[in-house]
Amino acid sequence: MLLAVLFSNSEGNILIERFHGVPSEERLHWRSFLVKLGADNLKGAKNEELFVASHKSVYIVYTILGDVCIYVVGKDEYDELALAEVIFAITSAVKDVCSKPPTERIFLDKYGRICLCLDEIVWKGMLENTDKDRVKRLIRLKPPTDV
């Protein structure tokens, strides 16, 4: 299951968060842990350079895209490789919506469309769509066509 998808700015403020199967009393711990992990490791990182961490049965893949840090947390079948696929789908959707690696301002201006993309990519803790064109069609609220 995908436990969490978080977006933060470079100062560690959470921009978007989606938790699945994580009790509310543990969410603050996850937020602070992920932001600290990013602060320790993402300084000087290149855009879309993937970083991996694990603890017990939980895997974390994170990256930076423009001024935005992206964290994906999973367990069980969502190991490092599966999370890399999830984060690739998310980063390509964000780049597509923002037309480039986003500044925090552009990211917040496109907040609604990014949330729609995120909901099409990850649904109830499971990876739904990775195809960028399909996600674009789905967020336009047009029915998908079989090609």
Kinemage of the C-alpha trace (Angstrom):
@kinemage 1
@onewidth
@group {chain A} dominant
@subgroup {mainchain}
@vectorlist {calphas} color= white
{ca met a 1} P 0.000 0.000 0.000
{ca leu a 2} L 1.087 3.572 -0.661
{ca leu a 3} L 1.054 5.111 2.795
{ca ala a 4} L 1.745 8.736 1.899
{ca val a 5} L 2.415 11.228 -0.864
{ca leu a 6} L 3.692 14.612 0.322
{ca phe a 7} L 4.786 17.778 -1.409
{ca ser a 8} L 6.727 20.419 0.517
{ca asn a 9} L 8.584 23.607 -0.286
{ca ser a 10} L 12.311 23.999 0.372
{ca glu a 11} L 11.614 25.454 3.850
{ca gly a 12} L 9.720 22.302 4.845
{ca asn a 13} L 6.159 23.637 4.671
{ca ile a 14} L 3.710 20.993 3.477
{ca leu a 15} L 1.955 21.989 0.238
{ca ile a 16} L -0.068 18.809 -0.399
{ca glu a 17} L -0.355 15.626 1.603
{ca arg a 18} L -2.252 12.413 1.044
{ca phe a 19} L -2.170 9.682 3.697
{ca his a 20} L -3.661 6.211 3.212
{ca gly a 21} L -3.978 3.809 6.133
{ca val a 22} L -1.911 6.011 8.460
{ca pro a 23} L -3.604 6.820 11.783
{ca ser a 24} L -4.038 10.568 12.347
{ca glu a 25} L -1.874 10.482 15.480
{ca glu a 26} L 1.099 9.230 13.393
{ca arg a 27} L 0.784 11.808 10.595
{ca leu a 28} L 2.626 14.605 12.407
{ca his a 29} L 5.536 12.232 13.001
{ca trp a 30} L 5.621 11.308 9.292
{ca arg a 31} L 5.454 14.953 8.206
{ca ser a 32} L 8.367 16.013 10.385
{ca phe a 33} L 10.399 12.887 9.572
{ca leu a 34} L 10.034 13.332 5.805
{ca val a 35} L 10.767 17.058 5.869
{ca lys a 36} L 13.896 16.446 7.969
{ca leu a 37} L 14.963 13.661 5.615
{ca gly a 38} L 14.615 16.036 2.670
{ca ala a 39} L 16.404 18.886 4.449
{ca asp a 40} L 19.339 16.574 5.215
{ca asn a 41} L 19.657 15.074 1.730
{ca leu a 42} L 18.081 17.251 -0.975
{ca lys a 43} L 20.349 20.306 -0.673
{ca gly a 44} L 22.262 20.582 -3.941
{ca ala a 45} L 20.343 17.699 -5.535
{ca lys a 46} L 19.505 17.805 -9.221
{ca asn a 47} L 15.905 17.935 -10.439
{ca glu a 48} L 14.302 14.490 -10.390
{ca glu a 49} L 17.337 12.805 -8.821
{ca leu a 50} L 15.793 9.989 -6.778
{ca phe a 51} L 16.744 9.289 -3.181
{ca val a 52} L 15.743 6.124 -1.330
{ca ala a 53} L 15.361 5.363 2.356
{ca ser a 54} L 13.876 2.431 4.220
{ca his a 55} L 13.016 1.581 7.792
{ca lys a 56} L 11.799 -1.879 8.759
{ca ser a 57} L 9.102 -2.683 6.142
{ca val a 58} L 8.521 0.909 4.957
{ca tyr a 59} L 10.181 2.376 1.868
{ca ile a 60} L 10.570 6.050 0.992
{ca val a 61} L 11.488 7.517 -2.383
{ca tyr a 62} L 11.883 11.259 -2.639
{ca thr a 63} L 13.126 13.899 -5.028
{ca ile a 64} L 13.151 17.597 -5.756
{ca leu a 65} L 11.419 19.199 -8.730
{ca gly a 66} L 12.052 22.915 -9.100
{ca asp a 67} L 11.308 24.400 -5.664
{ca val a 68} L 9.106 21.482 -4.583
{ca cys a 69} L 10.160 18.337 -2.708
{ca ile a 70} L 8.120 15.186 -3.363
{ca tyr a 71} L 7.989 12.201 -0.989
{ca val a 72} L 6.306 8.844 -1.585
{ca val a 73} L 6.061 6.269 1.212
{ca gly a 74} L 5.026 2.652 0.672
{ca lys a 75} L 5.115 -0.795 2.174
{ca asp a 76} L 4.579 -4.411 1.131
{ca glu a 77} L 4.411 -4.584 -2.685
{ca tyr a 78} L 5.353 -0.885 -2.969
{ca asp a 79} L 9.103 -1.285 -2.632
{ca glu a 80} L 11.772 1.110 -3.963
{ca leu a 81} L 11.203 0.144 -7.598
{ca ala a 82} L 7.424 0.498 -7.460
{ca leu a 83} L 7.756 3.822 -5.636
{ca ala a 84} L 10.186 5.035 -8.303
{ca glu a 85} L 7.477 4.373 -10.899
{ca val a 86} L 4.924 6.247 -8.769
{ca ile a 87} L 7.186 9.254 -8.281
{ca phe a 88} L 8.043 9.306 -11.995
{ca ala a 89} L 4.318 9.465 -12.857
{ca ile a 90} L 3.796 12.243 -10.302
{ca thr a 91} L 6.769 14.338 -11.438
{ca ser a 92} L 5.841 14.042 -15.115
{ca ala a 93} L 2.240 15.079 -14.334
{ca val a 94} L 3.423 18.074 -12.282
{ca lys a 95} L 5.839 19.142 -15.031
{ca asp a 96} L 3.039 18.782 -17.566
{ca val a 97} L 0.579 20.871 -15.521
{ca cys a 98} L 3.155 23.560 -14.681
{ca ser a 99} L 4.862 23.473 -18.127
{ca lys a 100} L 8.274 23.260 -16.404
{ca pro a 101} L 9.826 22.347 -13.057
{ca pro a 102} L 7.701 24.523 -10.759
{ca thr a 103} L 8.513 27.378 -8.457
{ca glu a 104} L 6.429 27.361 -5.302
{ca arg a 105} L 4.219 30.123 -6.719
{ca ile a 106} L 3.502 28.255 -9.977
{ca phe a 107} L 2.853 25.076 -7.979
{ca leu a 108} L 0.304 26.842 -5.777
{ca asp a 109} L -1.297 28.540 -8.791
{ca lys a 110} L -1.841 25.078 -10.338
{ca tyr a 111} L -2.812 23.454 -7.027
{ca gly a 112} L -6.246 22.254 -8.164
{ca arg a 113} L -5.021 20.573 -11.350
{ca ile a 114} L -2.098 18.986 -9.483
{ca cys a 115} L -4.524 17.543 -6.905
{ca leu a 116} L -6.685 16.133 -9.715
{ca cys a 117} L -3.609 14.514 -11.297
{ca leu a 118} L -2.522 13.099 -7.959
{ca asp a 119} L -5.973 11.597 -7.403
{ca glu a 120} L -5.846 9.940 -10.830
{ca ile a 121} L -2.358 8.526 -10.219
{ca val a 122} L -2.885 7.292 -6.635
{ca trp a 123} L -6.327 6.201 -5.464
{ca lys a 124} L -6.972 4.890 -1.944
{ca gly a 125} L -3.338 3.899 -1.476
{ca met a 126} L -2.987 2.068 -4.790
{ca leu a 127} L -1.299 3.091 -8.010
{ca glu a 128} L -4.030 3.682 -10.602
{ca asn a 129} L -2.539 5.367 -13.673
{ca thr a 130} L 1.014 5.970 -14.809
{ca asp a 131} L 0.333 6.988 -18.399
{ca lys a 132} L 0.676 10.774 -18.674
{ca asp a 133} L -1.741 11.080 -21.612
{ca arg a 134} L -4.412 9.048 -19.814
{ca val a 135} L -4.069 11.224 -16.705
{ca lys a 136} L -4.428 14.347 -18.868
{ca arg a 137} L -7.625 12.957 -20.408
{ca leu a 138} L -9.037 11.979 -17.032
{ca ile a 139} L -8.483 15.364 -15.403
{ca arg a 140} L -10.324 17.044 -18.284
{ca leu a 141} L -13.304 14.974 -17.112
{ca lys a 142} L -13.764 13.388 -20.500
{ca pro a 143} L -14.329 9.645 -20.631
{ca pro a 144} L -11.231 7.668 -21.650
{ca thr a 145} L -11.274 6.032 -25.070
{ca asp a 146} L -9.792 2.671 -25.846
{ca val a 147} L -7.286 2.925 -28.656
